[in-house]
Amino acid sequence: MKSSTTRSERAVVTTAPSGDPAEARHIADAYGLEAVPRDGRTIEQLLEAYPGILVLGSRRADLYENGRTYRASVGMAFLRVLRARKGEIDPLVRHASLEPGDAVLDATLGLGGDALVAAQTTGTKVVGIESDPVIAAFTYAALRRLPKHGREPARRVEVVRADHRAFLKAQPDASFDVVLLDPMFRRAGDAGPLFELLRSHGDHGLGPVDMVRSIVKSIEMRAAGETRNVAAVSRAINTARRVYHAADVERQNRNGTLFAAGLITGEALMGIVIAIPIVATGRADVLALPAALQFGGWLGLIIVGALAWLLYRTGSRRTA
Ligand SMILES: C[S@@+](CC[C@H](N)C(=O)[O-])C[C@H]1O[C@@H](n2cnc3c(N)ncnc32)[C@H](O)[C@@H]1O
């Protein structure tokens, strides 16, 4: 595990006046932190003794550390759940082909957003593995404090503090249908206070490629045998029918965005190229085809169709 785990393990859990000390003890025991009684102390007094403090109130929880306060929340995932309730298909659900009843292991739980969306779709338990104690405790606290429509799926997310490599090795065959992987490869562009929290505590031990390799390796031990590539393995295995890898989705999104940006820029450039002969000659019809060759409409239609197909293929291609 990474070195900042030591700092994480020195963080403590306590309560606000409205909080329940039994919950603080439960969280501390479950995720390897210490529960400290509040005893009327201010946050400032506690921060003199501990590097990080998770303060549990009845309706909210806050993590104080490094001069910052992080309100426990699942970020945008609550909105994703609301949209899913209205019938919209979340990208995670589409890309991981999640179905009701699927047994899902989120091997990189983080702030629990993807696990929550998965629990909403599958209607059954999702096991979320997180190696960092502070993130595990923070996410547990956030999931237990969601507004109305998030509560039910949140109850189905089991937050486990473990390294997923060790956890997977200990699982019997056919334990999960789908394994979700979202390693710490986020770029600085993913700003926002909670990504800051993930960046400072998250386990950066395995990059996206190594993480997929190590997961596939753990799964191979119970696999039917073939190990050609991730896609092939994920179809052949007993333990997980599918491996969803967030890097694939990011790559697809990036390809699609790049292609669309290219089209927009290309259109602007074409406008300039067309304007040059018109301005140079002073004739608006300088580029017009002779009457016998008036097939521009059909040609345009074919080119637009081909571009639309290329755009679709670029954006939706799966990369194993
Ligand atoms: C990018 S975040 C995941 C975000 C998550 N999908 C969400 O919706 O909030 C990656 C998380 O995986 C955790 N992680 C990285 N390697 C791990 C491992 N080997 N075992 C368990 N957790 C791990 C990191 O600590 C981090 O919290």
The ligand as a Tripos MOL2 file, in Angstrom:
@<TRIPOS>MOLECULE
LIG
   27    29     1     0     0
SMALL
NO_CHARGES

@<TRIPOS>ATOM
      1 C1        -10.5060    7.0730   -9.2550 C.3       1 LIG1
      2 S1        -10.9860    6.4470   -7.6790 S.3       1 LIG1
      3 C2        -12.5110    5.6470   -7.9980 C.3       1 LIG1
      4 C3        -13.6580    6.5910   -8.0710 C.3       1 LIG1
      5 C4        -14.9820    5.8580   -8.0580 C.3       1 LIG1
      6 N1        -15.2300    5.1410   -9.2970 N.3       1 LIG1
      7 C5        -16.1290    6.7950   -7.7500 C.2       1 LIG1
      8 O1        -17.1930    6.6890   -8.4040 O.co2     1 LIG1
      9 O2        -15.9770    7.6310   -6.8410 O.co2     1 LIG1
     10 C6         -9.9260    5.0860   -7.4270 C.3       1 LIG1
     11 C7        -10.0100    4.5300   -5.9890 C.3       1 LIG1
     12 O3         -9.4820    3.2080   -5.9960 O.3       1 LIG1
     13 C8         -8.7040    3.0280   -4.8270 C.3       1 LIG1
     14 N2         -7.7320    1.9490   -5.1080 N.ar      1 LIG1
     15 C9         -6.6400    2.0160   -5.9070 C.ar      1 LIG1
     16 N3         -5.9920    0.8330   -5.9090 N.ar      1 LIG1
     17 C10        -6.6990   -0.0020   -5.0960 C.ar      1 LIG1
     18 C11        -6.5280   -1.3640   -4.7050 C.ar      1 LIG1
     19 N4         -5.4910   -2.0990   -5.1370 N.pl3     1 LIG1
     20 N5         -7.4450   -1.9080   -3.8650 N.ar      1 LIG1
     21 C12        -8.5010   -1.1730   -3.4180 C.ar      1 LIG1
     22 N6         -8.6900    0.1370   -3.7510 N.ar      1 LIG1
     23 C13        -7.8110    0.7020   -4.5800 C.ar      1 LIG1
     24 C14        -8.0650    4.3840   -4.5840 C.3       1 LIG1
     25 O4         -7.6570    4.5420   -3.2370 O.3       1 LIG1
     26 C15        -9.1960    5.3270   -4.9770 C.3       1 LIG1
     27 O5         -9.9820    5.6760   -3.8930 O.3       1 LIG1
@<TRIPOS>BOND
     1     1     2 1
     2     2     3 1
     3     2    10 1
     4     3     4 1
     5     4     5 1
     6     5     6 1
     7     5     7 1
     8     7     8 2
     9     7     9 1
    10    10    11 1
    11    11    12 1
    12    11    26 1
    13    12    13 1
    14    13    14 1
    15    13    24 1
    16    14    15 ar
    17    14    23 ar
    18    15    16 ar
    19    16    17 ar
    20    17    18 ar
    21    17    23 ar
    22    18    19 1
    23    18    20 ar
    24    20    21 ar
    25    21    22 ar
    26    22    23 ar
    27    24    25 1
    28    24    26 1
    29    26    27 1
@<TRIPOS>SUBSTRUCTURE
     1 LIG1         1 GROUP 0 **** ****
